[in-house]
Amino acid sequence: MGITPVPEEAPRKPTLKTVGVMVVAAVRMRKLQQAWAVNKEQHEKLIKKLDAVRKRSGKPTLLKG
């Protein structure tokens, strides 16, 4: 009829390079997550200290709730 079906591609197996890139990415993301947690904790401490200083001086606070 002139119309040929599109051959479906077989699923590819992951190569060693792909697996290596995925492992490196996972390790990098874990390190960034840990660094983010430390920075977030430090930021919260600074905000609390600033809030305490502002309470003493009578200015509005930054913390909500």
SULPECOR-V587671 format. One record per backbone hydrogen bond with DSSP energy under -1.0 kcal/mol. CO is the residue of the C=O (numbers start at 1). NH is the residue of the N-H. If there is no record, write none. Layout:
CO|NH, CO|NH
This chain:
15|19, 16|20, 17|21, 18|22, 19|23, 20|24, 21|25, 22|26, 23|27, 24|28, 25|29, 26|30, 27|31, 28|32, 29|33, 30|34, 31|35, 32|36, 33|37, 34|38, 35|39, 36|40, 37|41, 38|42, 39|43, 40|44, 41|45, 42|46, 43|47, 44|48, 45|49, 46|50, 47|51, 48|52, 49|53, 50|54, 51|55, 52|56, 53|57, 54|58, 54|59
